Structures are given as C-alpha cells and as structure tokens.
Amino acid sequence: MLRLPIIGAALLAATLFVPHAANASTSANFALADFDSTAIGGIETDVLGMALGAASCAVKTGAVDAPETLTVIDYSKPSSERRLWVFDLRSKELLYEELVAHGQGSGANMATQFSNNDESHQTSLGLFVTRDTYVGKNGYSLRLDGLDRGVNDRARDRAIVMHGAPYVSQAFVKANGRLGRSWGCPAISAAVAKQMIDRVKGGGLVFAYYPDAGFIKTSKYLGGCRA
C-alpha cells in the first residue's frame, strides 16, 4: 500500500521539555532515533514516527502530561496481522505486539472507512488518551477520550473502549481468514487484555493510523502541531 509523505522528520521526532509538577520536571524525548530499529517489531518506521510526533505535540499543547506509554494501531494492515504495538516512552522499549479488531462498519479484513459518528459501528482514527477501567458487558475495559476534534472526540459518548474479545485470536483468523469485528472499539485478545490494559491505563496515549489524507491534513497533532 502506498503511504502518504511524512510531514517533516523534525516534527515527527520532536524532543520536548515539559513541566510535570511545581517542583519537578520530566523530559519527553519522543524521538524515532531513540528507538532501536531492530527491536520495534513489525511496525512501519514512518507510522511510528508520525505517532511519536503526535505524542510530542499532545505534551507540548498541554493535552496530556508525561504519558508513560504510546499504543500505535496501523489500520492500513489487515486484521489478520499483528498491527497494534505498545511502547514504553521512558525506556523506549516495545512492550506488546498484538492483534486488534476494527469496527464492523469499517470493513471486513481490511478497514477502509472510519467515523466519529454514533451508531456507525466504525473505528475512529487519531490520538486518544487512556483513562480509567471498569467491568462491563465486554469484561475488563479501558475508557478512551479522543483528542482529535471532529475525528474521534465522541469516543466517550460512543463507548469506544479497549477490551478483550473471543474473536481476536490466531485461531479465529485461521478459521475465518480475519478477526471478528467490534462496534468500533479496538478489541484485543482476551488472553492479554487485563495485563495490557493495566499497563497503558491512566494517561497513556493511543494513536490510530490510516493513510487518510483528510485526517492527516486536519489533525491538530500532525503537520506542525496546529493551534
């Protein structure tokens, strides 16, 4: 699949110094060069670079405060492949590389349509921040708040959460040629859900990517950290 040009390496590998508390500070060094290219799994480096740039912008603008983790989902890949990665932003380590489902309204094996609208059952793109957990109809779940206005900012109203699901597994892929699909949530393997959710909850970032020209052009967190 052809990818859109990346919007300047300097913007995507920004290094920021941001206040963390009245008597302390933290260095938010979200630079692609700081990650070992042989230990980032199967993620495309341009996608990781874009995600790091968005994370840097979120800190710079005060949308988040010193996130410890960055979860990147590349929806340009088929659901039958591992397309979710969790990185520790402090140690610069890859923590997880997993399967993740998309919304049933977004496509079959390939996601091609995305929405911020209720009842669309489509996945949303953009930058999210993780919040608290709860136990609901899908078991242990993680609330997400969308930070991209008009793109994913209705995530809370739509109940777009991270949760485990029985239709996210290699066995399901082997039997069906793809994962099952959610109602728009980034559903993950039930076997890893509790552990992963506990690792990323409470202020981590999630960046959902697809080479959509409109999203990339208008996102506040891409292309120079727009006001």
Backbone as JSON, one array per atom type, in Angstrom:
{
  "sequence": "MLRLPIIGAALLAATLFVPHAANASTSANFALADFDSTAIGGIETDVLGMALGAASCAVKTGAVDAPETLTVIDYSKPSSERRLWVFDLRSKELLYEELVAHGQGSGANMATQFSNNDESHQTSLGLFVTRDTYVGKNGYSLRLDGLDRGVNDRARDRAIVMHGAPYVSQAFVKANGRLGRSWGCPAISAAVAKQMIDRVKGGGLVFAYYPDAGFIKTSKYLGGCRA",
  "N": [[0.85, -1.2, 0.0], [0.55, 2.19, -0.88], [1.96, 4.9, 0.89], [1.24, 8.06, 2.4], [3.25, 11.04, 2.06], [5.49, 11.67, 4.73], [5.34, 14.2, 7.24], [7.76, 15.92, 7.53], [10.69, 15.19, 9.16], [11.73, 16.41, 11.41], [9.51, 17.35, 12.78], [8.22, 15.02, 13.47], [9.99, 13.76, 15.1], [10.24, 15.15, 17.42], [11.74, 16.66, 20.29], [10.95, 17.38, 23.5], [10.72, 19.54, 26.38], [8.93, 19.54, 29.2], [6.97, 20.98, 31.8], [6.23, 19.11, 34.76], [5.42, 19.09, 37.38], [5.09, 21.28, 40.24], [7.57, 21.33, 41.57], [9.18, 19.71, 40.1], [10.31, 18.15, 37.03], [9.96, 16.67, 33.76], [11.52, 14.99, 31.06], [10.38, 14.79, 27.9], [11.14, 12.85, 25.56], [10.46, 12.12, 22.64], [11.59, 10.79, 20.25], [12.18, 9.28, 17.16], [14.7, 8.32, 16.54], [15.68, 7.46, 18.96], [14.74, 4.97, 19.41], [15.44, 1.53, 19.11], [15.85, 0.29, 16.02], [15.83, -2.37, 15.36], [14.32, -3.58, 17.21], [11.61, -2.96, 17.32], [9.52, -4.4, 16.47], [7.05, -5.28, 13.98], [6.16, -2.82, 13.09], [5.79, -0.09, 10.84], [8.34, 2.26, 10.24], [7.73, 4.87, 9.5], [5.13, 5.21, 10.37], [5.4, 4.86, 13.14], [7.05, 7.07, 13.61], [5.28, 9.17, 12.96], [3.36, 8.79, 14.95], [4.89, 9.29, 17.25], [5.46, 11.96, 16.83], [2.88, 13.05, 17.05], [2.37, 12.42, 19.72], [4.33, 13.97, 20.98], [3.39, 16.52, 20.32], [0.98, 16.53, 21.71], [1.85, 16.65, 24.35], [3.23, 19.07, 24.29], [1.19, 20.92, 23.83], [-0.26, 20.71, 26.09], [-2.3, 18.87, 26.26], [-1.96, 16.38, 27.33], [-0.13, 14.99, 30.12], [3.04, 14.04, 30.47], [2.95, 11.2, 29.34], [3.29, 7.69, 29.89], [3.18, 5.52, 28.2], [2.83, 4.63, 24.73], [0.52, 3.59, 22.52], [0.24, 2.21, 19.38], [-1.75, 1.84, 16.55], [-2.03, 0.43, 13.42], [-4.13, 0.73, 11.03], [-3.98, 0.35, 8.34], [-3.06, -2.09, 7.81], [-4.07, -5.55, 7.43], [-6.62, -7.16, 9.45], [-5.88, -9.68, 10.11], [-3.22, -9.65, 10.66], [-0.67, -8.82, 13.07], [-1.05, -5.7, 14.37], [-0.98, -3.81, 16.3], [0.93, -2.02, 18.59], [2.62, -1.52, 21.64], [4.49, 0.87, 23.25], [6.97, 1.69, 25.64], [7.47, 4.85, 26.7], [9.48, 5.87, 28.22], [11.59, 3.98, 28.69], [11.94, 3.34, 26.08], [11.17, 0.93, 24.94], [9.67, -1.88, 23.26], [6.66, -3.13, 24.28], [4.35, -4.68, 23.78], [3.06, -6.51, 21.0], [0.44, -6.99, 19.07], [-2.66, -8.55, 17.9], [-5.52, -6.72, 16.74], [-8.9, -5.79, 16.61], [-11.15, -4.13, 14.3], [-13.98, -1.88, 13.77], [-17.17, -3.2, 12.74], [-18.43, -1.72, 10.82], [-16.38, -0.63, 9.44], [-15.14, -2.29, 7.63], [-14.17, -5.54, 6.27], [-11.74, -7.77, 6.39], [-9.88, -5.82, 5.88], [-9.77, -2.52, 7.05], [-11.44, 0.24, 5.84], [-13.11, 2.4, 6.07], [-13.88, 5.08, 8.24], [-15.11, 6.65, 11.21], [-16.58, 9.18, 13.32], [-19.03, 9.1, 14.28], [-21.97, 8.3, 16.14], [-23.53, 5.08, 16.34], [-22.45, 4.27, 13.93], [-20.79, 2.16, 13.98], [-18.2, 2.13, 13.24], [-14.63, 2.36, 13.25], [-12.59, 4.87, 14.8], [-10.08, 7.24, 13.88], [-6.92, 8.79, 14.86], [-5.62, 10.55, 17.8], [-5.78, 9.37, 21.08], [-6.37, 9.47, 24.64], [-5.76, 7.37, 27.39], [-7.95, 6.38, 30.04], [-9.78, 5.54, 32.89], [-10.6, 2.23, 34.2], [-13.14, -0.33, 33.93], [-15.61, -2.87, 34.59], [-17.61, -4.32, 32.27], [-20.1, -5.26, 29.83], [-18.37, -6.37, 28.02], [-16.43, -7.36, 29.61], [-13.37, -6.7, 31.39], [-12.51, -3.43, 30.83], [-11.22, -0.48, 29.15], [-11.54, 2.93, 29.33], [-11.5, 5.46, 26.78], [-10.53, 8.68, 25.74], [-11.06, 10.74, 23.03], [-8.82, 12.91, 21.38], [-8.69, 14.31, 19.03], [-10.41, 16.72, 17.51], [-13.55, 16.43, 16.0], [-12.79, 14.15, 14.75], [-12.3, 11.98, 16.5], [-13.42, 12.72, 18.88], [-15.81, 12.01, 20.02], [-15.6, 9.67, 21.25], [-15.95, 8.86, 23.97], [-18.75, 9.27, 24.33], [-19.66, 7.44, 22.47], [-18.97, 5.1, 23.62], [-16.5, 3.94, 23.01], [-14.07, 1.8, 23.7], [-11.17, 0.06, 24.97], [-11.01, -3.4, 24.99], [-11.05, -6.92, 25.83], [-11.72, -9.68, 23.58], [-13.34, -12.64, 22.39], [-13.19, -13.1, 19.68], [-10.79, -12.22, 18.8], [-8.04, -13.59, 17.95], [-5.43, -15.89, 16.94], [-6.46, -18.33, 16.29], [-9.07, -17.73, 15.52], [-8.54, -16.24, 13.24], [-7.38, -18.23, 11.64], [-9.56, -19.88, 11.21], [-11.4, -18.2, 9.96], [-10.18, -16.39, 8.27], [-9.84, -13.79, 8.93], [-10.06, -11.43, 11.68], [-12.8, -11.27, 14.07], [-15.21, -8.6, 14.39], [-15.68, -5.46, 16.03], [-17.9, -3.01, 17.56], [-16.74, -0.71, 16.86], [-14.79, -0.43, 18.7], [-11.3, -0.77, 19.71], [-10.71, -3.81, 19.95], [-9.01, -6.38, 21.67], [-6.96, -9.35, 22.18], [-8.44, -11.61, 24.44], [-6.8, -13.0, 26.11], [-4.64, -11.41, 26.73], [-5.68, -9.03, 27.52], [-6.28, -7.97, 30.2], [-3.73, -7.63, 31.37], [-2.44, -5.93, 29.5], [-4.15, -3.69, 29.42], [-3.95, -2.77, 32.05], [-1.34, -1.92, 31.96], [-1.31, 0.28, 30.24], [-3.24, 2.08, 31.05], [-4.7, 5.12, 32.53], [-3.69, 7.66, 31.49], [-1.98, 7.11, 29.36], [-1.13, 7.19, 25.82], [-2.91, 6.61, 22.76], [-2.55, 5.99, 19.39], [-4.23, 5.93, 16.48], [-3.88, 4.93, 13.24], [-4.3, 5.54, 9.74], [-3.74, 5.87, 6.27], [-5.22, 8.33, 5.56], [-5.99, 11.13, 3.81], [-7.47, 13.41, 4.56], [-7.68, 13.23, 7.38], [-4.92, 13.31, 8.11], [-4.22, 15.81, 7.16], [-5.78, 17.59, 8.64], [-5.58, 17.04, 11.38], [-4.92, 18.21, 14.63], [-2.62, 17.41, 15.9], [-0.71, 16.73, 14.1], [1.5, 17.62, 11.39], [2.94, 19.97, 12.19], [1.93, 20.65, 14.63], [-0.69, 22.0, 15.02], [-2.58, 24.92, 15.96]],
  "CA": [[0.0, 0.0, 0.0], [1.29, 3.45, -0.91], [1.76, 5.73, 2.07], [1.36, 9.49, 2.16], [4.52, 11.57, 2.53], [5.55, 12.06, 6.13], [5.35, 15.66, 7.29], [8.94, 16.51, 8.14], [11.26, 14.37, 10.21], [11.93, 17.19, 12.64], [8.25, 17.44, 13.51], [7.84, 13.71, 13.97], [10.96, 13.31, 16.09], [10.41, 16.29, 18.31], [12.18, 16.45, 21.66], [10.33, 18.45, 24.27], [10.93, 19.6, 27.83], [7.63, 20.0, 29.62], [6.79, 20.93, 33.25], [5.43, 17.99, 35.23], [4.86, 19.46, 38.67], [5.64, 22.55, 40.71], [8.96, 21.2, 41.99], [9.86, 18.67, 39.33], [10.09, 18.23, 35.6], [10.25, 15.43, 33.06], [11.94, 15.18, 29.69], [9.57, 14.0, 26.98], [12.01, 12.66, 24.41], [9.75, 11.24, 21.74], [12.34, 10.83, 19.01], [12.3, 7.99, 16.5], [16.09, 7.89, 16.59], [15.97, 6.88, 20.26], [14.23, 3.6, 19.44], [16.25, 0.56, 18.39], [15.07, -0.11, 14.84], [15.77, -3.83, 15.29], [13.52, -4.07, 18.34], [10.3, -2.28, 17.34], [8.52, -5.29, 15.9], [6.72, -5.13, 12.57], [5.6, -1.51, 12.78], [6.5, 0.73, 9.86], [9.01, 3.36, 10.94], [7.06, 6.15, 9.24], [3.95, 5.25, 11.23], [5.89, 5.12, 14.49], [7.49, 8.46, 13.64], [4.11, 10.03, 13.0], [2.76, 8.63, 16.28], [5.75, 9.99, 18.21], [5.23, 13.39, 16.62], [1.58, 13.39, 17.63], [2.53, 12.37, 21.18], [5.09, 15.15, 21.37], [2.5, 17.68, 20.21], [0.0, 16.46, 22.79], [2.51, 17.14, 25.56], [3.56, 20.49, 24.08], [-0.01, 21.74, 23.91], [-0.89, 20.51, 27.38], [-3.43, 17.94, 26.18], [-1.62, 15.3, 28.25], [1.02, 15.29, 30.96], [4.05, 12.98, 30.63], [2.44, 9.83, 29.16], [4.31, 6.65, 30.04], [3.1, 4.56, 27.11], [2.23, 5.01, 23.45], [-0.02, 2.46, 21.77], [0.06, 2.58, 17.97], [-2.52, 0.88, 15.75], [-1.92, 0.73, 12.0], [-5.29, 0.14, 10.38], [-3.74, 0.06, 6.92], [-2.74, -3.52, 7.76], [-5.25, -6.39, 7.62], [-6.86, -7.59, 10.83], [-5.24, -10.98, 10.3], [-1.83, -9.42, 11.05], [-0.44, -8.03, 14.28], [-1.0, -4.31, 13.93], [-1.01, -2.96, 17.5], [2.19, -2.04, 19.31], [2.68, -0.67, 22.82], [5.86, 1.27, 23.55], [7.28, 2.43, 26.86], [8.09, 6.09, 26.24], [10.63, 6.18, 29.05], [12.68, 3.04, 28.39], [11.97, 3.19, 24.62], [11.06, -0.49, 24.67], [8.42, -2.44, 22.77], [6.07, -3.95, 25.34], [3.39, -5.61, 23.2], [2.79, -6.52, 19.56], [-0.75, -7.81, 19.17], [-3.8, -8.41, 17.01], [-6.56, -5.81, 17.2], [-10.05, -5.75, 15.7], [-11.76, -2.84, 13.99], [-15.43, -1.88, 13.77], [-17.8, -3.93, 11.64], [-18.78, -0.77, 9.77], [-15.16, -0.15, 8.79], [-14.68, -3.21, 6.61], [-14.04, -6.95, 6.64], [-10.37, -7.96, 6.88], [-9.25, -4.51, 5.77], [-10.57, -1.35, 7.43], [-11.33, 1.28, 4.81], [-13.98, 3.52, 6.4], [-13.7, 5.48, 9.63], [-16.14, 7.62, 11.56], [-16.71, 9.69, 14.68], [-20.47, 9.18, 14.48], [-22.65, 7.27, 16.91], [-24.25, 4.06, 15.58], [-21.79, 3.93, 12.68], [-20.03, 0.91, 14.22], [-16.91, 2.28, 12.57], [-13.46, 2.75, 14.03], [-12.13, 6.25, 14.67], [-8.64, 7.47, 13.79], [-6.42, 9.9, 15.66], [-4.94, 10.41, 19.08], [-6.63, 9.18, 22.25], [-5.71, 9.3, 25.93], [-6.41, 6.32, 28.18], [-8.48, 6.85, 31.32], [-9.98, 4.54, 33.93], [-11.1, 0.92, 33.79], [-14.4, -0.79, 34.52], [-16.04, -4.19, 34.11], [-18.89, -4.18, 31.62], [-20.57, -6.42, 29.06], [-17.21, -6.96, 27.35], [-15.43, -7.69, 30.61], [-12.48, -5.63, 31.84], [-12.44, -2.48, 29.72], [-10.48, 0.76, 29.36], [-12.15, 4.09, 28.66], [-10.62, 6.28, 25.95], [-11.01, 10.0, 25.33], [-10.45, 11.18, 21.77], [-8.25, 14.26, 21.44], [-8.79, 14.95, 17.71], [-11.75, 17.29, 17.34], [-14.24, 16.08, 14.77], [-12.25, 12.88, 14.24], [-12.53, 10.92, 17.49], [-13.75, 13.33, 20.16], [-17.06, 11.45, 20.54], [-15.29, 8.3, 21.69], [-16.58, 8.58, 25.26], [-20.19, 9.15, 24.11], [-19.9, 6.23, 21.68], [-18.48, 3.95, 24.4], [-15.36, 3.33, 22.33], [-13.16, 1.4, 24.77], [-10.33, -1.1, 24.7], [-11.47, -4.56, 25.76], [-10.75, -8.21, 25.26], [-12.82, -10.28, 22.84], [-13.03, -14.0, 21.95], [-12.98, -13.13, 18.24], [-9.45, -11.7, 18.49], [-7.07, -14.66, 18.22], [-4.9, -16.54, 15.75], [-7.37, -19.42, 15.96], [-10.19, -17.14, 14.78], [-8.01, -15.9, 11.9], [-7.19, -19.48, 10.9], [-10.87, -20.42, 10.85], [-12.23, -17.25, 9.22], [-9.4, -15.56, 7.36], [-9.77, -12.44, 9.51], [-10.61, -11.35, 13.02], [-14.14, -10.76, 14.19], [-15.23, -7.14, 14.41], [-16.35, -4.82, 17.17], [-18.79, -1.91, 17.17], [-15.88, 0.47, 16.74], [-13.74, -0.48, 19.73], [-10.08, -1.52, 19.43], [-10.78, -5.03, 20.74], [-7.76, -7.13, 21.68], [-7.07, -10.72, 22.66], [-8.87, -11.75, 25.83], [-5.7, -13.59, 26.88], [-3.68, -10.38, 27.12], [-6.39, -7.77, 27.77], [-6.12, -7.45, 31.56], [-2.34, -7.21, 31.56], [-2.12, -4.78, 28.66], [-4.94, -2.55, 29.86], [-3.35, -2.24, 33.29], [-0.06, -1.28, 31.64], [-1.46, 1.53, 29.48], [-4.32, 2.92, 31.59], [-4.37, 6.27, 33.37], [-2.92, 8.75, 30.89], [-1.2, 6.72, 28.19], [-1.65, 7.64, 24.54], [-3.21, 5.64, 21.71], [-2.57, 6.65, 18.09], [-4.83, 5.06, 15.47], [-3.41, 5.45, 11.95], [-4.66, 5.07, 8.41], [-3.29, 6.94, 5.36], [-6.35, 9.13, 5.12], [-5.47, 12.48, 3.56], [-8.21, 14.4, 5.34], [-7.25, 13.13, 8.77], [-3.53, 13.76, 8.25], [-4.15, 17.24, 6.88], [-6.52, 18.43, 9.59], [-5.33, 16.72, 12.78], [-4.19, 19.21, 15.42], [-1.39, 16.85, 16.42], [0.18, 16.41, 12.99], [1.78, 18.72, 10.47], [3.41, 21.2, 12.81], [1.26, 20.9, 15.91], [-1.57, 23.14, 14.72], [-3.31, 25.54, 17.08]],
  "C": [[0.88, 1.25, 0.0], [0.96, 4.27, 0.33], [1.91, 7.19, 1.68], [2.7, 9.98, 2.65], [4.44, 11.97, 3.99], [5.91, 13.53, 6.24], [6.56, 16.18, 8.06], [9.48, 15.71, 9.31], [11.42, 15.12, 11.51], [10.66, 17.27, 13.47], [7.89, 16.12, 14.13], [8.8, 13.19, 15.02], [11.27, 14.41, 17.08], [10.86, 15.86, 19.69], [11.73, 17.64, 22.48], [10.75, 18.39, 25.71], [9.71, 20.29, 28.42], [7.52, 19.94, 31.13], [5.89, 19.78, 33.64], [4.77, 18.29, 36.56], [5.57, 20.7, 39.14], [7.12, 22.45, 41.03], [9.73, 20.15, 41.21], [9.56, 18.86, 37.86], [10.43, 16.89, 34.98], [10.62, 15.74, 31.62], [11.16, 14.24, 28.8], [10.33, 13.86, 25.66], [11.38, 11.65, 23.46], [10.38, 11.28, 20.35], [12.49, 9.43, 18.43], [13.72, 7.44, 16.59], [16.46, 7.23, 17.91], [15.47, 5.45, 20.41], [15.13, 2.7, 18.59], [15.43, 0.0, 17.24], [14.97, -1.62, 14.69], [14.87, -4.43, 16.36], [12.18, -3.35, 18.46], [9.21, -3.14, 16.71], [8.26, -4.98, 14.44], [6.13, -3.79, 12.21], [6.45, -0.8, 11.73], [7.1, 1.94, 10.58], [8.34, 4.7, 10.67], [5.82, 6.3, 10.11], [4.36, 5.52, 12.67], [6.36, 6.57, 14.62], [6.34, 9.44, 13.72], [3.45, 9.98, 14.37], [3.57, 9.37, 17.34], [5.6, 11.5, 18.06], [3.92, 13.86, 17.21], [1.66, 13.39, 19.15], [3.29, 13.59, 21.69], [4.22, 16.4, 21.35], [1.49, 17.69, 21.34], [0.58, 16.96, 24.1], [2.76, 18.65, 25.44], [2.35, 21.38, 24.29], [-0.76, 21.58, 25.23], [-2.09, 19.59, 27.37], [-3.23, 16.75, 27.11], [-0.38, 15.71, 29.03], [1.88, 14.05, 31.11], [3.48, 11.58, 30.49], [3.58, 8.82, 29.26], [4.33, 5.68, 28.87], [2.47, 5.19, 25.87], [1.81, 3.73, 22.74], [-0.29, 2.92, 20.35], [-0.69, 1.46, 17.27], [-2.45, 1.33, 14.3], [-3.04, 0.01, 11.25], [-5.13, -0.01, 8.87], [-3.35, -1.4, 6.72], [-4.02, -4.33, 7.96], [-5.4, -6.85, 9.07], [-6.2, -8.93, 11.13], [-3.77, -10.87, 10.7], [-1.76, -8.65, 12.36], [-0.22, -6.58, 13.86], [-1.19, -3.33, 15.09], [0.31, -3.14, 18.24], [2.1, -1.09, 20.51], [4.14, -0.41, 23.15], [5.92, 1.97, 24.9], [8.04, 3.68, 26.44], [9.29, 6.5, 27.08], [11.82, 5.28, 28.72], [12.89, 2.85, 26.89], [11.93, 1.73, 24.2], [9.69, -0.85, 24.1], [7.89, -3.4, 23.83], [5.13, -5.02, 24.79], [3.33, -5.43, 21.69], [1.64, -7.51, 19.37], [-1.71, -7.62, 17.99], [-4.78, -7.4, 17.6], [-7.66, -5.75, 16.15], [-10.46, -4.31, 15.42], [-13.28, -2.99, 13.95], [-16.01, -2.57, 12.55], [-18.21, -3.01, 10.5], [-17.58, -0.26, 9.0], [-14.66, -1.06, 7.68], [-14.58, -4.62, 7.13], [-12.64, -7.2, 7.19], [-9.6, -6.65, 6.87], [-10.22, -3.42, 6.21], [-10.36, -0.27, 6.37], [-12.19, 2.5, 5.1], [-13.92, 3.8, 7.9], [-14.68, 6.6, 9.96], [-16.06, 8.0, 13.03], [-18.18, 9.66, 15.12], [-21.01, 8.0, 15.28], [-23.42, 6.35, 15.96], [-23.61, 3.72, 14.24], [-21.11, 2.57, 12.77], [-18.7, 0.92, 13.47], [-15.84, 2.71, 13.57], [-13.15, 4.22, 13.8], [-10.6, 6.29, 14.62], [-8.21, 8.5, 14.82], [-5.83, 9.52, 17.0], [-5.96, 10.35, 20.22], [-5.76, 9.18, 23.51], [-6.48, 8.26, 26.72], [-6.84, 6.88, 29.52], [-8.6, 5.69, 32.3], [-10.53, 3.25, 33.34], [-12.44, 0.63, 34.48], [-14.67, -2.19, 33.99], [-17.45, -4.06, 33.57], [-19.26, -5.42, 30.84], [-19.45, -7.1, 28.28], [-16.09, -7.29, 28.33], [-14.61, -6.46, 31.0], [-12.19, -4.7, 30.66], [-11.78, -1.18, 30.13], [-11.14, 1.9, 28.6], [-11.09, 4.91, 27.94], [-11.3, 7.62, 25.69], [-10.29, 10.42, 24.06], [-10.02, 12.63, 21.85], [-8.38, 15.02, 20.12], [-10.22, 15.41, 17.46], [-12.33, 16.94, 15.98], [-13.81, 14.75, 14.18], [-12.54, 11.74, 15.21], [-13.03, 11.45, 18.84], [-15.11, 12.89, 20.72], [-16.85, 10.04, 21.07], [-15.98, 7.95, 23.0], [-18.09, 8.4, 25.1], [-20.55, 7.88, 23.36], [-19.51, 4.96, 22.43], [-17.41, 3.18, 23.63], [-14.29, 3.06, 23.39], [-12.26, 0.27, 24.27], [-10.79, -2.24, 25.58], [-11.03, -5.84, 25.08], [-11.96, -8.79, 24.55], [-12.42, -11.68, 22.36], [-12.76, -14.1, 20.45], [-11.65, -12.51, 17.82], [-8.43, -12.76, 18.9], [-6.56, -15.22, 16.89], [-5.82, -17.68, 15.32], [-8.57, -18.9, 15.14], [-9.75, -16.79, 13.36], [-7.88, -17.16, 11.05], [-8.51, -20.03, 10.4], [-11.65, -19.52, 9.89], [-11.49, -16.36, 8.23], [-9.25, -14.12, 7.82], [-10.23, -12.53, 10.96], [-12.11, -11.07, 12.95], [-14.07, -9.25, 14.3], [-16.06, -6.62, 15.58], [-17.4, -3.83, 16.66], [-18.02, -0.6, 17.09], [-14.74, 0.47, 17.73], [-12.47, -1.18, 19.21], [-10.03, -2.74, 20.34], [-9.5, -5.84, 20.57], [-8.0, -8.54, 22.2], [-7.48, -10.77, 24.13], [-7.72, -12.26, 26.71], [-4.73, -12.54, 27.42], [-4.34, -9.1, 27.6], [-6.13, -7.19, 29.15], [-4.72, -6.88, 31.76], [-2.02, -5.95, 30.76], [-2.87, -3.54, 29.11], [-4.35, -1.93, 31.12], [-2.03, -1.53, 33.02], [-0.24, 0.09, 30.99], [-2.49, 2.49, 30.06], [-3.79, 4.17, 32.29], [-3.46, 7.3, 32.76], [-1.97, 8.37, 29.79], [-1.85, 7.24, 26.92], [-1.89, 6.47, 23.6], [-3.3, 6.42, 20.4], [-3.07, 5.65, 17.05], [-4.59, 5.67, 14.09], [-4.09, 4.76, 10.77], [-4.25, 6.19, 7.46], [-4.44, 7.69, 4.72], [-5.92, 10.59, 5.0], [-6.17, 13.54, 4.4], [-7.8, 14.41, 6.79], [-5.85, 13.7, 8.96], [-3.42, 15.27, 8.05], [-4.75, 18.09, 7.99], [-6.22, 18.15, 11.06], [-4.49, 17.79, 13.46], [-2.81, 18.71, 15.78], [-0.39, 16.42, 15.34], [0.47, 17.68, 12.18], [2.15, 20.03, 11.13], [2.68, 21.59, 14.07], [0.36, 22.13, 15.81], [-2.28, 23.66, 15.95], [-4.77, 25.09, 17.05]]
}
